């Protein structure tokens, strides 16, 4: 359990389990409670255990060989007819998707996606930043957010929660902070603390971005009992995940959608 600070409520700590037949891990508790949900994070190794399952589409270098086939494998395995992704710019724009045509869709630049349409798989790429999964079980609407420190400072969490709640009560939402770099591995400059409205340390200091996001979610009205934090660290587990801090150029993706 995460109890960083005397005033923080106890929040469920989750070690996502492997998916049978596909290189990914998922929140088993969510699978049990929301059988209509497709959720998880791809892992570094393909099924053969030797080749990288790199899903990077953007960046300074060209996309890796076979990347479009890997995206199609994700779409096919999920059972969804379409997948939406975007070039991520560490901002707070969240796009609503109401039913794109089959295949992979790349809309305008953004760092979050939301839908209440069955068969649409939302995807964000990660390699240390936090994938934030949001579920409204009453409306069966979902959002998936890419939250680095810049996006967090810009308000990506607040925007995504508001879009899913759609004027309703935030306490009915479920939120999961997925695999990302942990507080022990993520040292940042004092300007990052300042941007996140935290006390400014005298110099470079480790920060737990998932704890920052958890505090923000609770302050907004999320029920701590419906909030969970992954135990996976992308930097601590180089054989399982890509890590930007670890020098990797590859990317895994977090995915979330409502089954057809």
C-alpha positions in Angstrom: 0.0 0.0 0.0 1.2 3.6 -0.7 1.2 5.7 2.3 3.6 8.5 1.3 2.8 11.2 3.9 0.8 11.0 7.1 -2.4 12.6 5.6 -2.8 10.5 2.5 -5.5 7.8 2.6 -4.6 4.3 2.0 -4.6 3.6 -1.7 -4.6 0.1 -3.3 -1.2 -1.0 -4.7 -1.6 -3.2 -7.7 0.9 -5.4 -9.5 -0.7 -6.0 -12.9 -0.6 -9.6 -14.0 0.5 -10.9 -17.4 -2.1 -11.4 -20.2 -2.3 -14.9 -21.7 -1.3 -15.0 -25.3 -0.3 -11.3 -25.7 2.7 -9.2 -24.4 0.9 -7.1 -21.9 -0.1 -6.8 -18.2 -3.4 -5.7 -16.8 -5.3 -4.8 -13.7 -6.8 -8.1 -12.6 -9.2 -6.5 -10.2 -10.7 -4.3 -12.9 -11.0 -7.4 -15.1 -13.1 -9.1 -12.5 -15.3 -6.1 -11.7 -15.6 -4.7 -15.3 -15.8 -7.7 -17.7 -16.9 -5.2 -20.4 -13.5 -3.4 -20.2 -10.3 -3.9 -22.2 -7.4 -2.5 -20.2 -3.7 -3.0 -19.9 -0.2 -2.0 -20.8 2.0 -3.7 -23.4 5.4 -5.1 -22.3 8.8 -4.9 -23.9 9.1 -8.5 -25.0 7.1 -10.1 -27.8 5.7 -13.6 -27.3 8.9 -15.2 -28.4 10.6 -13.5 -25.4 13.5 -12.2 -27.5 12.4 -9.4 -29.8 11.1 -6.0 -28.7 7.4 -5.3 -29.0 8.2 -1.6 -29.8 5.0 0.4 -30.6 6.7 3.8 -31.2 5.2 5.7 -34.0 6.7 9.2 -33.3 10.1 10.6 -32.3 13.4 11.7 -33.8 14.1 8.3 -35.3 12.0 6.5 -37.9 9.4 4.1 -36.5 10.9 0.6 -36.0 10.4 -2.2 -38.5 7.1 -4.0 -38.2 5.5 -1.4 -35.9 2.2 -1.2 -37.9 1.9 -5.0 -37.7 2.3 -4.8 -33.9 -0.4 -2.1 -33.7 -2.7 -4.3 -35.8 -1.9 -7.3 -33.5 -3.0 -5.1 -30.5 -6.2 -4.1 -32.2 -7.0 -7.7 -33.2 -6.3 -9.2 -29.8 -8.4 -6.5 -28.1 -11.4 -7.4 -30.2 -12.0 -3.7 -30.9 -12.6 -2.5 -34.4 -10.5 0.7 -34.2 -7.6 2.1 -32.2 -6.9 5.8 -31.6 -3.5 7.2 -30.8 -1.8 10.6 -31.3 1.5 12.4 -31.2 1.9 13.4 -27.6 3.0 16.9 -26.7 2.9 16.9 -22.9 -0.2 19.1 -22.8 -3.7 18.9 -21.5 -5.8 18.3 -24.6 -8.2 15.3 -24.4 -10.1 14.3 -27.5 -13.5 12.6 -27.5 -13.9 9.7 -30.0 -17.4 8.7 -31.0 -16.8 5.8 -33.4 -14.0 6.0 -36.0 -13.8 3.6 -38.8 -11.9 0.3 -38.4 -8.1 0.5 -38.2 -5.6 2.7 -36.5 -6.4 6.4 -36.3 -4.0 9.3 -35.6 -6.0 12.5 -34.9 -4.5 15.9 -34.1 -1.8 16.1 -31.4 -3.1 15.5 -27.9 -2.3 13.7 -24.6 -5.6 12.2 -23.7 -8.5 10.3 -25.3 -12.1 9.6 -24.1 -15.0 7.5 -25.4 -18.3 5.9 -24.5 -18.5 4.0 -27.7 -18.0 0.2 -27.8 -15.2 -1.2 -29.9 -12.9 1.9 -29.7 -9.5 1.2 -28.1 -7.7 4.2 -26.7 -3.9 4.2 -26.6 -1.1 6.3 -25.2 2.6 5.6 -25.5 4.8 5.6 -22.4 8.4 5.0 -21.4 8.4 6.5 -17.8 5.4 8.9 -17.9 2.2 7.9 -16.1 -0.7 6.3 -18.0 -3.9 7.3 -16.2 -6.9 5.1 -16.8 -10.4 6.5 -15.9 -13.6 4.5 -15.8 -17.2 5.6 -15.2 -19.0 2.2 -14.6 -22.4 3.8 -14.6 -22.1 5.4 -18.1 -19.5 2.9 -19.4 -17.3 5.8 -20.5 -13.6 5.8 -20.2 -10.5 8.1 -20.7 -6.8 7.3 -21.0 -4.3 10.1 -20.2 -0.6 10.5 -20.8 0.7 12.3 -17.7 4.3 13.4 -17.5 5.2 16.2 -15.1 4.5 18.9 -17.8 1.1 17.4 -18.6 0.3 17.1 -14.9 1.2 20.7 -14.4 -0.9 21.7 -17.4 -4.0 19.9 -15.9 -4.3 16.8 -18.0 -5.7 14.9 -15.0 -8.4 17.5 -14.2 -9.4 17.7 -17.9 -9.7 13.9 -18.3 -11.7 13.4 -15.1 -14.1 16.1 -16.0 -14.6 14.7 -19.5 -15.5 11.2 -18.2 -17.7 12.5 -15.4 -19.5 14.8 -18.0 -21.0 17.0 -15.3 -21.6 14.0 -12.9 -20.0 13.2 -9.6 -16.3 12.5 -9.7 -16.6 10.1 -6.7 -18.3 7.5 -8.9 -15.1 7.2 -11.1 -12.4 4.6 -10.9 -8.8 5.7 -11.5 -5.7 3.6 -12.0 -2.2 5.0 -12.3 -0.3 2.5 -14.4 3.3 1.3 -14.9 5.7 4.3 -14.9 8.9 5.4 -13.3 8.9 5.2 -9.5 9.8 7.9 -7.0 13.2 6.4 -6.2 14.3 6.4 -9.9 12.9 9.8 -10.9 15.2 12.7 -9.9 14.1 16.1 -11.2 15.1 19.7 -10.9 13.6 22.2 -8.4 11.6 23.8 -11.3 9.5 20.6 -11.6 8.4 20.9 -8.0 7.6 24.5 -8.6 5.6 23.8 -11.7 3.6 21.2 -9.8 2.8 23.7 -6.9 5.0 21.7 -4.5 7.6 23.1 -2.1 10.8 23.9 -4.0 13.8 21.9 -2.9 17.3 23.3 -2.9 18.4 21.2 -5.8 17.7 18.0 -7.8 15.4 15.7 -5.8 13.5 12.5 -6.4 9.7 12.9 -7.0 6.9 10.3 -7.1 4.7 11.6 -9.9 2.1 8.9 -9.3 1.8 10.1 -5.7 1.4 13.7 -6.9 -1.4 12.5 -9.3 -3.1 10.5 -6.5 -3.1 13.5 -4.3 -4.6 15.7 -7.0 -7.3 13.0 -7.8 -8.4 12.8 -4.2 -8.4 16.6 -3.8 -10.8 16.7 -6.8 -13.2 14.2 -5.2 -12.0 10.8 -6.3 -12.9 8.1 -3.7 -9.5 6.8 -2.4 -11.1 3.3 -2.4 -11.6 3.6 -6.2 -8.0 4.7 -6.8 -5.1 2.4 -7.4 -1.4 2.7 -8.2 0.7 0.2 -10.1 3.7 -1.4 -8.4 5.6 -1.6 -11.7 8.5 0.8 -12.3 9.6 1.2 -15.9 13.1 2.1 -14.9 13.5 -0.7 -12.3 12.2 -3.4 -14.7 14.3 -2.9 -18.0 13.5 -6.4 -19.1 9.8 -5.8 -18.8 9.3 -2.2 -20.0 11.0 0.5 -22.1 12.4 3.4 -20.0 13.4 6.8 -21.4 15.5 7.4 -18.3 17.1 4.0 -18.9 18.2 5.1 -22.4 15.5 3.3 -24.4 14.1 4.7 -27.6 11.2 2.2 -27.7 7.7 2.7 -26.3 5.1 0.5 -24.8 1.4 1.6 -24.9 -1.3 1.7 -22.3 -4.7 0.8 -23.7 -8.3 1.2 -22.5 -11.7 0.6 -24.2 -15.2 -0.8 -23.9 -15.6 -4.2 -25.5 -17.7 -4.5 -28.6 
